[in-house]
Amino acid sequence: KHITLKTEKRPLTTKGYLNQLRRDGKVPAVLHNRGDESMHLVLDAADLKKALQTPAGANVLLNLEVDSGEQYLSRIENLQYDPLREGIFIHADFGQISLDQSIEVQVPVVITGQDARVKDEGILSQSLHEIPLLSKPDAIPANLHVDVSKMTIGDVFVVADLTLPEGCTAVTDAEESVISIIAPRVAEEVTETETDDSPLADLETAEEPELVE
């Protein structure tokens, strides 16, 4: 499903003008036209936020409808947020795409079956929370499910074990770990090692310097 967003062309102008757009609930944006000249746009922040709330999330396909009536099938390449105000957009970058050309996307990993897993005191460790895929735009999955119900201590679920939709290819090394079940003692040792190797650990054990007036 493609979401249509109405946009308008905007001039290259001052920071004051861009800040005024943001105060008015607008988002300055740029459409990168696959090698052609970029197009500077402005769109409604509420419309963009609503588009991001679909199951596709940041991988949603967008028909950017410019005030001239032209439409450009595109995807979100980058979103900049206000560091001081949660959920407020500062700028958006879109990239024009073609339905017959694969693109690289990040797809979230969703774990299922935890309640059905054997009670062996094993601790679930998730190495990858997103998997980069090459996919045709219309074949991008909303997420990738990993069923851990039959995994026990010592088991490792790697990228090659993922069931990918037709037309999708994983970019990550096939043997890279996604989920593993580790023994409690091993998990404790890993945590202790990370703590000992951290710069903060050295600071905590270092002697306080003498104060010189």
Secondary structure as GFF3:
##gff-version 3
##sequence-region A 1 213
A	DSSP	beta_strand	2	9	.	.	.	ID=ss1
A	DSSP	alpha_helix	15	23	.	.	.	ID=ss2
A	DSSP	beta_strand	26	32	.	.	.	ID=ss3
A	DSSP	beta_strand	39	44	.	.	.	ID=ss4
A	DSSP	alpha_helix	45	51	.	.	.	ID=ss5
A	DSSP	three_ten_helix	57	59	.	.	.	ID=ss6
A	DSSP	beta_strand	61	65	.	.	.	ID=ss7
A	DSSP	beta_strand	71	81	.	.	.	ID=ss8
A	DSSP	beta_strand	89	96	.	.	.	ID=ss9
A	DSSP	beta_strand	103	112	.	.	.	ID=ss10
A	DSSP	beta_strand	123	126	.	.	.	ID=ss11
A	DSSP	beta_strand	130	135	.	.	.	ID=ss12
A	DSSP	three_ten_helix	137	139	.	.	.	ID=ss13
A	DSSP	beta_strand	144	147	.	.	.	ID=ss14
A	DSSP	beta_strand	156	158	.	.	.	ID=ss15
A	DSSP	three_ten_helix	159	161	.	.	.	ID=ss16
A	DSSP	beta_strand	169	170	.	.	.	ID=ss17
A	DSSP	beta_strand	177	182	.	.	.	ID=ss18
A	DSSP	alpha_helix	184	197	.	.	.	ID=ss19
A	DSSP	alpha_helix	199	205	.	.	.	ID=ss20
###
